[in-house]
């Protein structure tokens, strides 16, 4: 029974982590699109992520319920204040990890790919050490 509970707990934790990763990726991308194009649209998000507009619309709906985004039919997608804060935090983590990997000699292409995954799962302690390393 304990092994089943442990497996269940691990699965639920992984599922929650994946949902958080998706939220972070979406708000970061919405912020990037607004900065680059002046707006974020479902079609642009779908194109950047390589998913369908239906997938994006469903995810946007979940992020609206979570208070991170706001959208209106046939209009752009906007970040709420909470969404803006999360986008800033996510971008900062991404840049710290990316710059750290570049500083230790990882190629730009690999550093970009690796930092995209690592930014979501790295502890504050590790981020702090990376910040210190980059300052020195």
N, C-alpha and C positions, 0 to 999 in steps of 0.2 A: 504493500500500500504506500509506503514512504517513497519508493522509487517512482510510482505513478504520480504522486503529488509533486515530486521534484521535477519530473518531466513536464507536468502541466504548468508549474510555476515558471520554468525556463521558457516554455513556449509562449506563455502570456507576456512575460517580460520582453522576449524578442519581438513579439507582435506590437507591443507598446512602443518599443524602441524604433521599430520600422515606421510606425505612424508618426512619431516625432521627427524622424529623418525626412519623411515625405513633407511634413509641415515646414520644416526648415528649408528644404530645397525649393518649395513653391514660393514661400515669402521672399527668399533671397532672389529668386528669378523674377518675381513681380517687381521688386525694388529695382533690379538691374534693367528690366524693360522700361519702366517708368523713367529711369535716368537716361537710357539710350534713345528711346522713341517718344517719350512724353506720355506714353500710355502702355498698359498691359492688356492684351486681348487673349481670349481663349485660344484662338488660332495660332498666335505667336508662342504661347506656352506649349501647346501641342507640338509645334514644329521644333522648338528647342529641345524638348524632352523626348521626342520620337514616339509619342503616344497619340491616341485618338482624341478628338475634341470631346467625345463623350466621357472618356476617362478624366480629362481635365475638368469638365463641368461637374462631375460627381465629386472630385476632390475639392474643387472650389466651394461646393455646397457644404462639405464637412468643415472646411476652414472658416467659412462664414459662421457656422454653428459654434465653432470654437472661439469666435471673436477676433480672428486674425485678418480677415478680408471682408470687403464689402463689394457687392456687384449688383448691377441692374441689368435687366434683359436688353440685349443689343447695345450695351455700353461697355466701357472699360472696367477693369478690376482695380480696386483701390485697397491699399493697406490701411487697417485701423491703427490707432496709436500702439496697441499691443503688437500688431503685426510689424509695424515699423521697428519697434524695439527688438523683436526677435530677428528680423532681417539684419539689423546692425550687429547684433551679437553673433549671428551665424557667419556673416561676412568677416568679422574680426577674427573669429576662430579659424576660418578658412585661410585668411592671409597669414596668420601666425604659423599655422602648420605648413603652408606653401613656402613661406620664406625660410622656415627652419630647414625643410627638406632641401631647398636650393642651397642654403648655407653649408650643408654637410656634403654637398657635391652630387645630389640627385639631379638627373637631367630635367630640364623644364617640362617636357612632355610627361615623364613619369611622376614628377612632383605634383603637377596639376591633377593627374588622374588619382594619385594616392591621397592627396589632400582632400579631394572631394569626398572620399569615403571616411577618412580618419576624422575629419572635423566634427562628425556627428557622435563619435564614440570616445572621444578623448576626455580624460578627467581634467578638472581644474588644476590639480597639482601638476600634471604633465604640461598643461598649457603655461602655467607659471614658470616652469623650468625652461620651456622653449622661449618664452619672453625674455627671461634672464640671459639665456644663451645669445639671443639676437642683440641684446643691449650691449653685451661685452665685446 
